[in-house]
Amino acid sequence: MTGAETGRTGSGGVAEVAKQDEAGERDGAITARVSLAVAAKASAENFPVALRVLPKRWRAHLTALYGFARLTDDLGDEPLPGVPPDATPQQVTAIRLKLLDELQQDVSRIYAGKEPELQAIKELGRTVSDCGIPAQPLYDLIQANRQDQLVTRYDTYQELEDYCKLSANPVGQVVLYIMNAATPERIQASDRICTALQVIEHTQDVAEDLANDRIYLPKQDMDAYRVTEADLAQKTASKQVRDLIKFEADRARQLLDDGSPLVGTLKGAARLAIAGYVGGGRATLKAIRDSDYDVLRATPRPGKVDTLAMLARGYVKGR
């Protein structure tokens, strides 16, 4: 290699490093701005307001969990500030995956005894320390958002259930740790509840998900009921679609019932909180049923009266 060639290579290397540094600074700025946006939204949304009814010792920890979960979801789903307007979908996906990798690196700093960089993760770190939360549930939530970038359809219910193990179950596990109620038996029951709640949400939001080019109804089930993607794009649901939605809702109801005895193993505010999750799921199932399983005409939403009634029943019965 000649000196001139070496010089050209060195110049190119410097340029490439500079380019990588610029991209790294951009990505870090994006994550920081999304983190600030999440904090702003948290102050205006119902979840933090609802925390006021729970013991003060739990509020900061549940808010930290909420902030982390929202930050993770927003990096995976929401428009990213600072991304070039002419970026291709493939480029945006690559940026999202890189941001999620960097988020996991920041979470890993907690478990390495180092100071995280993002404020949301610093707050999460205090919760991890105080409540003894293991790393895996947090990593699983990040992995679920990586999967969202690459997978938009599921062939079987088992595949969907495996996704729920990443996207939903970890939230319930962390909540149990925060409540100092995490045991293997309770985590197993919580996983059933959380998977059921996730499937109920997917069943409820078919039209919204399709608008985002995602379908969480297993293809195996769609084929069994002779439902096509074109059927899901209609303004109202055909009989085949309504029959499919009823099947999915009934399966989720059974799973929710299987996990609901968790409520009876808890006392006080913990019992109230878990009864609220279960009651919310049951109220949503009632709203889906009341819509005659037509989730395409409008998204079924549970009323406050039904939600409170289901909560109270679950609290009293312990399931």
ChimeraX commands (.cxc) that place a marker at each C-alpha (Angstrom):
marker #1 position 0.00,0.00,0.00 radius 0.5
marker #1 position 1.40,3.43,-0.95 radius 0.5
marker #1 position 1.57,6.43,1.34 radius 0.5
marker #1 position -1.11,8.14,-0.73 radius 0.5
marker #1 position -3.39,5.12,-0.34 radius 0.5
marker #1 position -2.72,5.07,3.38 radius 0.5
marker #1 position -3.60,8.74,3.61 radius 0.5
marker #1 position -6.85,8.21,1.75 radius 0.5
marker #1 position -7.74,5.30,3.99 radius 0.5
marker #1 position -6.94,7.28,7.11 radius 0.5
marker #1 position -8.99,10.25,5.92 radius 0.5
marker #1 position -11.91,7.95,5.15 radius 0.5
marker #1 position -11.57,6.33,8.57 radius 0.5
marker #1 position -11.66,9.71,10.32 radius 0.5
marker #1 position -14.71,10.71,8.27 radius 0.5
marker #1 position -16.45,7.46,9.13 radius 0.5
marker #1 position -15.71,7.88,12.85 radius 0.5
marker #1 position -17.01,11.45,12.69 radius 0.5
marker #1 position -20.13,10.23,10.95 radius 0.5
marker #1 position -20.64,7.55,13.62 radius 0.5
marker #1 position -20.11,10.09,16.38 radius 0.5
marker #1 position -22.67,12.40,14.78 radius 0.5
marker #1 position -25.16,9.53,14.52 radius 0.5
marker #1 position -24.50,8.58,18.13 radius 0.5
marker #1 position -25.09,12.13,19.31 radius 0.5
marker #1 position -28.29,12.24,17.26 radius 0.5
marker #1 position -29.54,8.96,18.71 radius 0.5
marker #1 position -28.73,10.07,22.25 radius 0.5
marker #1 position -30.58,13.34,21.68 radius 0.5
marker #1 position -33.58,11.45,20.30 radius 0.5
marker #1 position -33.75,9.18,23.36 radius 0.5
marker #1 position -33.41,12.13,25.73 radius 0.5
marker #1 position -36.17,14.07,23.95 radius 0.5
marker #1 position -38.49,11.07,23.92 radius 0.5
marker #1 position -37.77,10.57,27.63 radius 0.5
marker #1 position -38.75,14.18,28.35 radius 0.5
marker #1 position -41.93,13.80,26.29 radius 0.5
marker #1 position -42.85,10.70,28.28 radius 0.5
marker #1 position -42.39,12.61,31.54 radius 0.5
marker #1 position -44.65,15.37,30.23 radius 0.5
marker #1 position -47.33,12.90,29.19 radius 0.5
marker #1 position -47.13,11.11,32.52 radius 0.5
marker #1 position -48.14,14.29,34.32 radius 0.5
marker #1 position -51.31,14.55,32.23 radius 0.5
marker #1 position -52.50,10.94,31.98 radius 0.5
marker #1 position -54.77,8.78,34.10 radius 0.5
marker #1 position -52.21,6.27,35.32 radius 0.5
marker #1 position -50.27,8.65,37.59 radius 0.5
marker #1 position -53.54,10.17,38.83 radius 0.5
marker #1 position -54.82,6.71,39.76 radius 0.5
marker #1 position -51.70,6.16,41.86 radius 0.5
marker #1 position -53.05,8.59,44.46 radius 0.5
marker #1 position -55.34,5.89,45.83 radius 0.5
marker #1 position -52.40,3.55,46.48 radius 0.5
marker #1 position -49.97,3.71,49.42 radius 0.5
marker #1 position -47.40,6.47,49.18 radius 0.5
marker #1 position -44.54,3.96,49.41 radius 0.5
marker #1 position -45.65,2.43,46.10 radius 0.5
marker #1 position -46.39,5.57,44.11 radius 0.5
marker #1 position -42.88,6.57,43.13 radius 0.5
marker #1 position -41.99,2.99,42.20 radius 0.5
marker #1 position -45.10,2.45,40.05 radius 0.5
marker #1 position -44.54,5.82,38.40 radius 0.5
marker #1 position -40.94,4.80,37.63 radius 0.5
marker #1 position -42.21,1.55,36.07 radius 0.5
marker #1 position -44.75,3.50,34.06 radius 0.5
marker #1 position -42.09,5.91,32.84 radius 0.5
marker #1 position -39.79,3.10,31.75 radius 0.5
marker #1 position -42.59,1.20,29.99 radius 0.5
marker #1 position -43.78,4.32,28.17 radius 0.5
marker #1 position -40.26,5.28,27.13 radius 0.5
marker #1 position -39.70,1.78,25.77 radius 0.5
marker #1 position -43.01,1.80,23.88 radius 0.5
marker #1 position -42.45,5.29,22.49 radius 0.5
marker #1 position -39.00,4.41,21.17 radius 0.5
marker #1 position -40.64,1.47,19.43 radius 0.5
marker #1 position -43.85,3.09,18.18 radius 0.5
marker #1 position -44.08,6.87,18.34 radius 0.5
marker #1 position -42.67,9.39,15.81 radius 0.5
marker #1 position -39.04,10.04,16.69 radius 0.5
marker #1 position -37.85,13.66,16.95 radius 0.5
marker #1 position -34.74,14.47,14.96 radius 0.5
marker #1 position -35.06,11.65,12.42 radius 0.5
marker #1 position -34.49,13.01,8.88 radius 0.5
marker #1 position -37.85,13.47,7.11 radius 0.5
marker #1 position -36.60,11.57,4.08 radius 0.5
marker #1 position -35.55,8.50,6.10 radius 0.5
marker #1 position -36.86,5.25,4.64 radius 0.5
marker #1 position -38.94,2.84,6.76 radius 0.5
marker #1 position -35.93,0.52,6.88 radius 0.5
marker #1 position -33.73,3.33,8.18 radius 0.5
marker #1 position -36.29,4.29,10.83 radius 0.5
marker #1 position -36.50,0.66,11.94 radius 0.5
marker #1 position -32.70,0.50,12.20 radius 0.5
marker #1 position -32.71,3.68,14.31 radius 0.5
marker #1 position -35.41,2.29,16.61 radius 0.5
marker #1 position -33.52,-0.97,17.11 radius 0.5
marker #1 position -30.33,0.94,17.92 radius 0.5
marker #1 position -32.19,3.16,20.41 radius 0.5
marker #1 position -33.68,0.11,22.10 radius 0.5
marker #1 position -30.20,-1.46,22.33 radius 0.5
marker #1 position -28.90,1.72,23.96 radius 0.5
marker #1 position -31.87,1.76,26.34 radius 0.5
marker #1 position -31.01,-1.78,27.47 radius 0.5
marker #1 position -27.41,-0.73,27.96 radius 0.5
marker #1 position -28.62,2.08,30.22 radius 0.5
marker #1 position -30.78,-0.35,32.22 radius 0.5
marker #1 position -27.82,-2.73,32.52 radius 0.5
marker #1 position -25.86,0.07,34.22 radius 0.5
marker #1 position -28.26,-0.29,37.18 radius 0.5
marker #1 position -27.23,-3.91,37.69 radius 0.5
marker #1 position -23.55,-3.14,37.15 radius 0.5
marker #1 position -23.60,-0.61,39.96 radius 0.5
marker #1 position -23.15,2.32,37.56 radius 0.5
marker #1 position -25.15,5.51,37.15 radius 0.5
marker #1 position -27.65,5.40,34.24 radius 0.5
marker #1 position -27.64,8.29,31.78 radius 0.5
marker #1 position -31.37,8.83,31.24 radius 0.5
marker #1 position -33.42,10.38,34.02 radius 0.5
marker #1 position -36.19,7.80,33.57 radius 0.5
marker #1 position -33.68,4.99,34.10 radius 0.5
marker #1 position -32.14,6.72,37.11 radius 0.5
marker #1 position -35.60,6.74,38.70 radius 0.5
marker #1 position -36.09,3.12,37.70 radius 0.5
marker #1 position -32.76,2.32,39.35 radius 0.5
marker #1 position -34.04,3.50,42.71 radius 0.5
marker #1 position -37.07,1.23,42.31 radius 0.5
marker #1 position -34.87,-1.73,41.34 radius 0.5
marker #1 position -32.72,-1.16,44.40 radius 0.5
marker #1 position -35.59,-0.68,46.85 radius 0.5
marker #1 position -37.76,-3.54,45.59 radius 0.5
marker #1 position -35.19,-6.10,44.46 radius 0.5
marker #1 position -36.48,-6.24,40.89 radius 0.5
marker #1 position -34.52,-8.64,38.65 radius 0.5
marker #1 position -33.25,-7.50,35.26 radius 0.5
marker #1 position -35.03,-10.04,33.06 radius 0.5
marker #1 position -38.55,-8.53,33.15 radius 0.5
marker #1 position -37.10,-5.16,32.12 radius 0.5
marker #1 position -35.03,-6.69,29.33 radius 0.5
marker #1 position -38.10,-8.63,28.16 radius 0.5
marker #1 position -40.12,-5.43,27.77 radius 0.5
marker #1 position -37.37,-3.98,25.59 radius 0.5
marker #1 position -37.19,-7.21,23.57 radius 0.5
marker #1 position -40.94,-7.04,22.93 radius 0.5
marker #1 position -40.45,-3.67,21.27 radius 0.5
marker #1 position -37.58,-5.03,19.19 radius 0.5
marker #1 position -39.94,-7.77,18.05 radius 0.5
marker #1 position -42.56,-5.17,17.13 radius 0.5
marker #1 position -40.10,-3.70,14.64 radius 0.5
marker #1 position -39.69,-7.01,12.84 radius 0.5
marker #1 position -42.89,-9.04,13.35 radius 0.5
marker #1 position -46.33,-7.74,12.33 radius 0.5
marker #1 position -48.24,-11.03,11.98 radius 0.5
marker #1 position -48.52,-14.20,14.10 radius 0.5
marker #1 position -49.23,-17.60,12.61 radius 0.5
marker #1 position -50.37,-19.38,15.78 radius 0.5
marker #1 position -51.76,-18.55,19.20 radius 0.5
marker #1 position -48.61,-20.03,20.76 radius 0.5
marker #1 position -46.52,-17.45,18.90 radius 0.5
marker #1 position -48.81,-14.70,20.18 radius 0.5
marker #1 position -48.62,-16.06,23.72 radius 0.5
marker #1 position -44.82,-16.10,23.50 radius 0.5
marker #1 position -44.96,-12.43,22.48 radius 0.5
marker #1 position -47.18,-11.67,25.49 radius 0.5
marker #1 position -44.51,-13.25,27.72 radius 0.5
marker #1 position -42.29,-10.36,26.61 radius 0.5
marker #1 position -44.78,-7.52,26.20 radius 0.5
marker #1 position -47.27,-8.00,29.06 radius 0.5
marker #1 position -46.23,-10.52,31.70 radius 0.5
marker #1 position -43.13,-8.59,32.85 radius 0.5
marker #1 position -45.29,-5.63,33.92 radius 0.5
marker #1 position -47.28,-7.78,36.32 radius 0.5
marker #1 position -44.11,-9.38,37.63 radius 0.5
marker #1 position -42.55,-6.01,38.43 radius 0.5
marker #1 position -45.77,-4.80,40.07 radius 0.5
marker #1 position -45.68,-7.82,42.39 radius 0.5
marker #1 position -42.07,-7.02,43.33 radius 0.5
marker #1 position -43.04,-3.43,44.08 radius 0.5
marker #1 position -45.86,-4.70,46.32 radius 0.5
marker #1 position -43.46,-7.12,48.03 radius 0.5
marker #1 position -45.76,-9.94,46.95 radius 0.5
marker #1 position -43.67,-11.77,44.34 radius 0.5
marker #1 position -43.71,-15.54,44.79 radius 0.5
marker #1 position -43.48,-18.21,42.06 radius 0.5
marker #1 position -47.17,-19.07,42.48 radius 0.5
marker #1 position -48.31,-15.46,42.30 radius 0.5
marker #1 position -46.09,-14.72,39.32 radius 0.5
marker #1 position -47.60,-17.70,37.49 radius 0.5
marker #1 position -51.13,-16.40,38.16 radius 0.5
marker #1 position -50.10,-12.86,37.23 radius 0.5
marker #1 position -48.69,-14.09,33.92 radius 0.5
marker #1 position -52.10,-15.58,33.04 radius 0.5
marker #1 position -53.83,-12.31,33.90 radius 0.5
marker #1 position -51.38,-10.20,31.94 radius 0.5
marker #1 position -51.46,-12.41,28.85 radius 0.5
marker #1 position -55.26,-12.33,28.98 radius 0.5
marker #1 position -55.28,-8.53,29.25 radius 0.5
marker #1 position -52.92,-8.24,26.29 radius 0.5
marker #1 position -55.05,-10.56,24.15 radius 0.5
marker #1 position -58.18,-8.63,25.16 radius 0.5
marker #1 position -56.52,-5.40,24.05 radius 0.5
marker #1 position -55.53,-6.94,20.72 radius 0.5
marker #1 position -59.08,-8.23,20.25 radius 0.5
marker #1 position -60.49,-4.81,21.08 radius 0.5
marker #1 position -58.10,-2.84,18.84 radius 0.5
marker #1 position -58.19,-4.86,15.61 radius 0.5
marker #1 position -58.97,-1.84,13.41 radius 0.5
marker #1 position -56.35,0.38,15.05 radius 0.5
marker #1 position -53.69,-2.31,14.81 radius 0.5
marker #1 position -54.47,-2.96,11.14 radius 0.5
marker #1 position -54.11,0.78,10.43 radius 0.5
marker #1 position -50.55,0.38,11.76 radius 0.5
marker #1 position -50.02,-2.71,9.56 radius 0.5
marker #1 position -50.19,-5.10,12.51 radius 0.5
marker #1 position -52.48,-8.06,13.07 radius 0.5
marker #1 position -52.47,-9.85,16.42 radius 0.5
marker #1 position -55.25,-12.30,15.54 radius 0.5
marker #1 position -53.41,-15.59,14.86 radius 0.5
marker #1 position -53.53,-16.58,11.20 radius 0.5
marker #1 position -54.41,-20.11,12.21 radius 0.5
marker #1 position -57.58,-18.79,13.86 radius 0.5
marker #1 position -58.36,-16.46,10.95 radius 0.5
marker #1 position -58.10,-19.38,8.56 radius 0.5
marker #1 position -60.35,-21.54,10.76 radius 0.5
marker #1 position -63.06,-18.87,10.65 radius 0.5
marker #1 position -62.41,-18.01,6.99 radius 0.5
marker #1 position -61.41,-14.43,7.79 radius 0.5
marker #1 position -59.01,-12.53,5.54 radius 0.5
marker #1 position -57.06,-9.33,6.08 radius 0.5
marker #1 position -59.46,-7.65,3.65 radius 0.5
marker #1 position -62.34,-8.61,5.98 radius 0.5
marker #1 position -60.60,-6.84,8.86 radius 0.5
marker #1 position -60.31,-3.67,6.76 radius 0.5
marker #1 position -64.09,-3.29,6.40 radius 0.5
marker #1 position -66.08,-0.65,8.30 radius 0.5
marker #1 position -68.24,-3.28,9.98 radius 0.5
marker #1 position -67.57,-6.87,10.95 radius 0.5
marker #1 position -69.03,-9.77,9.00 radius 0.5
marker #1 position -70.48,-12.78,10.81 radius 0.5
marker #1 position -67.20,-14.64,10.27 radius 0.5
marker #1 position -65.22,-11.80,11.86 radius 0.5
marker #1 position -67.64,-11.54,14.79 radius 0.5
marker #1 position -67.42,-15.28,15.35 radius 0.5
marker #1 position -63.62,-15.04,15.34 radius 0.5
marker #1 position -63.64,-12.15,17.82 radius 0.5
marker #1 position -65.99,-14.09,20.11 radius 0.5
marker #1 position -63.61,-17.06,20.00 radius 0.5
marker #1 position -60.61,-14.89,20.92 radius 0.5
marker #1 position -62.57,-13.09,23.66 radius 0.5
marker #1 position -63.82,-16.34,25.18 radius 0.5
marker #1 position -60.30,-17.77,25.28 radius 0.5
marker #1 position -59.00,-14.60,26.95 radius 0.5
marker #1 position -61.86,-14.72,29.47 radius 0.5
marker #1 position -60.94,-18.26,30.47 radius 0.5
marker #1 position -57.28,-17.29,30.88 radius 0.5
marker #1 position -58.27,-14.26,32.96 radius 0.5
marker #1 position -60.47,-16.44,35.18 radius 0.5
marker #1 position -57.62,-18.93,35.58 radius 0.5
marker #1 position -55.32,-16.21,36.92 radius 0.5
marker #1 position -57.88,-14.29,38.97 radius 0.5
marker #1 position -57.43,-16.29,42.23 radius 0.5
marker #1 position -54.29,-14.18,42.61 radius 0.5
marker #1 position -56.59,-11.49,44.03 radius 0.5
marker #1 position -57.55,-13.72,46.95 radius 0.5
marker #1 position -53.93,-14.25,47.98 radius 0.5
marker #1 position -53.46,-10.51,48.58 radius 0.5
marker #1 position -54.70,-8.02,51.16 radius 0.5
marker #1 position -55.40,-4.32,51.35 radius 0.5
marker #1 position -54.17,-2.05,48.59 radius 0.5
marker #1 position -52.43,-4.89,46.73 radius 0.5
marker #1 position -55.70,-6.81,46.58 radius 0.5
marker #1 position -57.48,-3.65,45.38 radius 0.5
marker #1 position -54.91,-2.98,42.66 radius 0.5
marker #1 position -54.95,-6.50,41.20 radius 0.5
marker #1 position -58.75,-6.65,41.45 radius 0.5
marker #1 position -58.70,-3.44,39.42 radius 0.5
marker #1 position -56.62,-5.02,36.64 radius 0.5
marker #1 position -58.87,-8.07,36.51 radius 0.5
marker #1 position -62.02,-5.96,36.71 radius 0.5
marker #1 position -60.82,-3.74,33.88 radius 0.5
marker #1 position -60.27,-6.79,31.69 radius 0.5
marker #1 position -63.72,-8.19,32.48 radius 0.5
marker #1 position -65.37,-4.84,31.81 radius 0.5
marker #1 position -63.64,-4.65,28.43 radius 0.5
marker #1 position -64.81,-8.16,27.57 radius 0.5
marker #1 position -68.37,-7.07,28.46 radius 0.5
marker #1 position -68.00,-4.05,26.16 radius 0.5
marker #1 position -66.84,-6.33,23.33 radius 0.5
marker #1 position -69.79,-8.65,23.94 radius 0.5
marker #1 position -72.22,-5.71,24.10 radius 0.5
marker #1 position -70.96,-4.56,20.69 radius 0.5
marker #1 position -72.04,-7.96,19.32 radius 0.5
marker #1 position -68.33,-8.56,18.73 radius 0.5
marker #1 position -68.19,-5.91,16.00 radius 0.5
marker #1 position -64.85,-4.32,16.87 radius 0.5
marker #1 position -64.55,-2.76,13.40 radius 0.5
marker #1 position -67.50,-0.36,13.59 radius 0.5
marker #1 position -66.01,1.28,16.70 radius 0.5
marker #1 position -63.54,0.25,19.39 radius 0.5
marker #1 position -65.53,-1.10,22.36 radius 0.5
marker #1 position -64.75,0.82,25.54 radius 0.5
marker #1 position -65.91,-0.18,29.03 radius 0.5
marker #1 position -67.93,2.29,31.07 radius 0.5
marker #1 position -66.86,3.43,34.52 radius 0.5
marker #1 position -69.87,1.81,36.19 radius 0.5
marker #1 position -69.09,-1.60,34.71 radius 0.5
marker #1 position -65.40,-1.26,35.55 radius 0.5
marker #1 position -66.07,-0.34,39.19 radius 0.5
marker #1 position -68.67,-3.09,39.51 radius 0.5
marker #1 position -66.25,-5.70,38.18 radius 0.5
marker #1 position -63.50,-4.40,40.48 radius 0.5
marker #1 position -65.74,-4.57,43.53 radius 0.5
marker #1 position -66.93,-8.09,42.70 radius 0.5
marker #1 position -63.37,-9.32,42.22 radius 0.5
marker #1 position -62.19,-7.68,45.44 radius 0.5
marker #1 position -65.00,-9.22,47.51 radius 0.5
marker #1 position -64.82,-12.68,45.92 radius 0.5
marker #1 position -61.03,-12.75,45.81 radius 0.5
marker #1 position -60.93,-13.72,42.15 radius 0.5
marker link #1:1,2 radius 0.2
marker link #1:2,3 radius 0.2
marker link #1:3,4 radius 0.2
marker link #1:4,5 radius 0.2
marker link #1:5,6 radius 0.2
marker link #1:6,7 radius 0.2
marker link #1:7,8 radius 0.2
marker link #1:8,9 radius 0.2
marker link #1:9,10 radius 0.2
marker link #1:10,11 radius 0.2
marker link #1:11,12 radius 0.2
marker link #1:12,13 radius 0.2
marker link #1:13,14 radius 0.2
marker link #1:14,15 radius 0.2
marker link #1:15,16 radius 0.2
marker link #1:16,17 radius 0.2
marker link #1:17,18 radius 0.2
marker link #1:18,19 radius 0.2
marker link #1:19,20 radius 0.2
marker link #1:20,21 radius 0.2
marker link #1:21,22 radius 0.2
marker link #1:22,23 radius 0.2
marker link #1:23,24 radius 0.2
marker link #1:24,25 radius 0.2
marker link #1:25,26 radius 0.2
marker link #1:26,27 radius 0.2
marker link #1:27,28 radius 0.2
marker link #1:28,29 radius 0.2
marker link #1:29,30 radius 0.2
marker link #1:30,31 radius 0.2
marker link #1:31,32 radius 0.2
marker link #1:32,33 radius 0.2
marker link #1:33,34 radius 0.2
marker link #1:34,35 radius 0.2
marker link #1:35,36 radius 0.2
marker link #1:36,37 radius 0.2
marker link #1:37,38 radius 0.2
marker link #1:38,39 radius 0.2
marker link #1:39,40 radius 0.2
marker link #1:40,41 radius 0.2
marker link #1:41,42 radius 0.2
marker link #1:42,43 radius 0.2
marker link #1:43,44 radius 0.2
marker link #1:44,45 radius 0.2
marker link #1:45,46 radius 0.2
marker link #1:46,47 radius 0.2
marker link #1:47,48 radius 0.2
marker link #1:48,49 radius 0.2
marker link #1:49,50 radius 0.2
marker link #1:50,51 radius 0.2
marker link #1:51,52 radius 0.2
marker link #1:52,53 radius 0.2
marker link #1:53,54 radius 0.2
marker link #1:54,55 radius 0.2
marker link #1:55,56 radius 0.2
marker link #1:56,57 radius 0.2
marker link #1:57,58 radius 0.2
marker link #1:58,59 radius 0.2
marker link #1:59,60 radius 0.2
marker link #1:60,61 radius 0.2
marker link #1:61,62 radius 0.2
marker link #1:62,63 radius 0.2
marker link #1:63,64 radius 0.2
marker link #1:64,65 radius 0.2
marker link #1:65,66 radius 0.2
marker link #1:66,67 radius 0.2
marker link #1:67,68 radius 0.2
marker link #1:68,69 radius 0.2
marker link #1:69,70 radius 0.2
marker link #1:70,71 radius 0.2
marker link #1:71,72 radius 0.2
marker link #1:72,73 radius 0.2
marker link #1:73,74 radius 0.2
marker link #1:74,75 radius 0.2
marker link #1:75,76 radius 0.2
marker link #1:76,77 radius 0.2
marker link #1:77,78 radius 0.2
marker link #1:78,79 radius 0.2
marker link #1:79,80 radius 0.2
marker link #1:80,81 radius 0.2
marker link #1:81,82 radius 0.2
marker link #1:82,83 radius 0.2
marker link #1:83,84 radius 0.2
marker link #1:84,85 radius 0.2
marker link #1:85,86 radius 0.2
marker link #1:86,87 radius 0.2
marker link #1:87,88 radius 0.2
marker link #1:88,89 radius 0.2
marker link #1:89,90 radius 0.2
marker link #1:90,91 radius 0.2
marker link #1:91,92 radius 0.2
marker link #1:92,93 radius 0.2
marker link #1:93,94 radius 0.2
marker link #1:94,95 radius 0.2
marker link #1:95,96 radius 0.2
marker link #1:96,97 radius 0.2
marker link #1:97,98 radius 0.2
marker link #1:98,99 radius 0.2
marker link #1:99,100 radius 0.2
marker link #1:100,101 radius 0.2
marker link #1:101,102 radius 0.2
marker link #1:102,103 radius 0.2
marker link #1:103,104 radius 0.2
marker link #1:104,105 radius 0.2
marker link #1:105,106 radius 0.2
marker link #1:106,107 radius 0.2
marker link #1:107,108 radius 0.2
marker link #1:108,109 radius 0.2
marker link #1:109,110 radius 0.2
marker link #1:110,111 radius 0.2
marker link #1:111,112 radius 0.2
marker link #1:112,113 radius 0.2
marker link #1:113,114 radius 0.2
marker link #1:114,115 radius 0.2
marker link #1:115,116 radius 0.2
marker link #1:116,117 radius 0.2
marker link #1:117,118 radius 0.2
marker link #1:118,119 radius 0.2
marker link #1:119,120 radius 0.2
marker link #1:120,121 radius 0.2
marker link #1:121,122 radius 0.2
marker link #1:122,123 radius 0.2
marker link #1:123,124 radius 0.2
marker link #1:124,125 radius 0.2
marker link #1:125,126 radius 0.2
marker link #1:126,127 radius 0.2
marker link #1:127,128 radius 0.2
marker link #1:128,129 radius 0.2
marker link #1:129,130 radius 0.2
marker link #1:130,131 radius 0.2
marker link #1:131,132 radius 0.2
marker link #1:132,133 radius 0.2
marker link #1:133,134 radius 0.2
marker link #1:134,135 radius 0.2
marker link #1:135,136 radius 0.2
marker link #1:136,137 radius 0.2
marker link #1:137,138 radius 0.2
marker link #1:138,139 radius 0.2
marker link #1:139,140 radius 0.2
marker link #1:140,141 radius 0.2
marker link #1:141,142 radius 0.2
marker link #1:142,143 radius 0.2
marker link #1:143,144 radius 0.2
marker link #1:144,145 radius 0.2
marker link #1:145,146 radius 0.2
marker link #1:146,147 radius 0.2
marker link #1:147,148 radius 0.2
marker link #1:148,149 radius 0.2
marker link #1:149,150 radius 0.2
marker link #1:150,151 radius 0.2
marker link #1:151,152 radius 0.2
marker link #1:152,153 radius 0.2
marker link #1:153,154 radius 0.2
marker link #1:154,155 radius 0.2
marker link #1:155,156 radius 0.2
marker link #1:156,157 radius 0.2
marker link #1:157,158 radius 0.2
marker link #1:158,159 radius 0.2
marker link #1:159,160 radius 0.2
marker link #1:160,161 radius 0.2
marker link #1:161,162 radius 0.2
marker link #1:162,163 radius 0.2
marker link #1:163,164 radius 0.2
marker link #1:164,165 radius 0.2
marker link #1:165,166 radius 0.2
marker link #1:166,167 radius 0.2
marker link #1:167,168 radius 0.2
marker link #1:168,169 radius 0.2
marker link #1:169,170 radius 0.2
marker link #1:170,171 radius 0.2
marker link #1:171,172 radius 0.2
marker link #1:172,173 radius 0.2
marker link #1:173,174 radius 0.2
marker link #1:174,175 radius 0.2
marker link #1:175,176 radius 0.2
marker link #1:176,177 radius 0.2
marker link #1:177,178 radius 0.2
marker link #1:178,179 radius 0.2
marker link #1:179,180 radius 0.2
marker link #1:180,181 radius 0.2
marker link #1:181,182 radius 0.2
marker link #1:182,183 radius 0.2
marker link #1:183,184 radius 0.2
marker link #1:184,185 radius 0.2
marker link #1:185,186 radius 0.2
marker link #1:186,187 radius 0.2
marker link #1:187,188 radius 0.2
marker link #1:188,189 radius 0.2
marker link #1:189,190 radius 0.2
marker link #1:190,191 radius 0.2
marker link #1:191,192 radius 0.2
marker link #1:192,193 radius 0.2
marker link #1:193,194 radius 0.2
marker link #1:194,195 radius 0.2
marker link #1:195,196 radius 0.2
marker link #1:196,197 radius 0.2
marker link #1:197,198 radius 0.2
marker link #1:198,199 radius 0.2
marker link #1:199,200 radius 0.2
marker link #1:200,201 radius 0.2
marker link #1:201,202 radius 0.2
marker link #1:202,203 radius 0.2
marker link #1:203,204 radius 0.2
marker link #1:204,205 radius 0.2
marker link #1:205,206 radius 0.2
marker link #1:206,207 radius 0.2
marker link #1:207,208 radius 0.2
marker link #1:208,209 radius 0.2
marker link #1:209,210 radius 0.2
marker link #1:210,211 radius 0.2
marker link #1:211,212 radius 0.2
marker link #1:212,213 radius 0.2
marker link #1:213,214 radius 0.2
marker link #1:214,215 radius 0.2
marker link #1:215,216 radius 0.2
marker link #1:216,217 radius 0.2
marker link #1:217,218 radius 0.2
marker link #1:218,219 radius 0.2
marker link #1:219,220 radius 0.2
marker link #1:220,221 radius 0.2
marker link #1:221,222 radius 0.2
marker link #1:222,223 radius 0.2
marker link #1:223,224 radius 0.2
marker link #1:224,225 radius 0.2
marker link #1:225,226 radius 0.2
marker link #1:226,227 radius 0.2
marker link #1:227,228 radius 0.2
marker link #1:228,229 radius 0.2
marker link #1:229,230 radius 0.2
marker link #1:230,231 radius 0.2
marker link #1:231,232 radius 0.2
marker link #1:232,233 radius 0.2
marker link #1:233,234 radius 0.2
marker link #1:234,235 radius 0.2
marker link #1:235,236 radius 0.2
marker link #1:236,237 radius 0.2
marker link #1:237,238 radius 0.2
marker link #1:238,239 radius 0.2
marker link #1:239,240 radius 0.2
marker link #1:240,241 radius 0.2
marker link #1:241,242 radius 0.2
marker link #1:242,243 radius 0.2
marker link #1:243,244 radius 0.2
marker link #1:244,245 radius 0.2
marker link #1:245,246 radius 0.2
marker link #1:246,247 radius 0.2
marker link #1:247,248 radius 0.2
marker link #1:248,249 radius 0.2
marker link #1:249,250 radius 0.2
marker link #1:250,251 radius 0.2
marker link #1:251,252 radius 0.2
marker link #1:252,253 radius 0.2
marker link #1:253,254 radius 0.2
marker link #1:254,255 radius 0.2
marker link #1:255,256 radius 0.2
marker link #1:256,257 radius 0.2
marker link #1:257,258 radius 0.2
marker link #1:258,259 radius 0.2
marker link #1:259,260 radius 0.2
marker link #1:260,261 radius 0.2
marker link #1:261,262 radius 0.2
marker link #1:262,263 radius 0.2
marker link #1:263,264 radius 0.2
marker link #1:264,265 radius 0.2
marker link #1:265,266 radius 0.2
marker link #1:266,267 radius 0.2
marker link #1:267,268 radius 0.2
marker link #1:268,269 radius 0.2
marker link #1:269,270 radius 0.2
marker link #1:270,271 radius 0.2
marker link #1:271,272 radius 0.2
marker link #1:272,273 radius 0.2
marker link #1:273,274 radius 0.2
marker link #1:274,275 radius 0.2
marker link #1:275,276 radius 0.2
marker link #1:276,277 radius 0.2
marker link #1:277,278 radius 0.2
marker link #1:278,279 radius 0.2
marker link #1:279,280 radius 0.2
marker link #1:280,281 radius 0.2
marker link #1:281,282 radius 0.2
marker link #1:282,283 radius 0.2
marker link #1:283,284 radius 0.2
marker link #1:284,285 radius 0.2
marker link #1:285,286 radius 0.2
marker link #1:286,287 radius 0.2
marker link #1:287,288 radius 0.2
marker link #1:288,289 radius 0.2
marker link #1:289,290 radius 0.2
marker link #1:290,291 radius 0.2
marker link #1:291,292 radius 0.2
marker link #1:292,293 radius 0.2
marker link #1:293,294 radius 0.2
marker link #1:294,295 radius 0.2
marker link #1:295,296 radius 0.2
marker link #1:296,297 radius 0.2
marker link #1:297,298 radius 0.2
marker link #1:298,299 radius 0.2
marker link #1:299,300 radius 0.2
marker link #1:300,301 radius 0.2
marker link #1:301,302 radius 0.2
marker link #1:302,303 radius 0.2
marker link #1:303,304 radius 0.2
marker link #1:304,305 radius 0.2
marker link #1:305,306 radius 0.2
marker link #1:306,307 radius 0.2
marker link #1:307,308 radius 0.2
marker link #1:308,309 radius 0.2
marker link #1:309,310 radius 0.2
marker link #1:310,311 radius 0.2
marker link #1:311,312 radius 0.2
marker link #1:312,313 radius 0.2
marker link #1:313,314 radius 0.2
marker link #1:314,315 radius 0.2
marker link #1:315,316 radius 0.2
marker link #1:316,317 radius 0.2
marker link #1:317,318 radius 0.2
marker link #1:318,319 radius 0.2
view
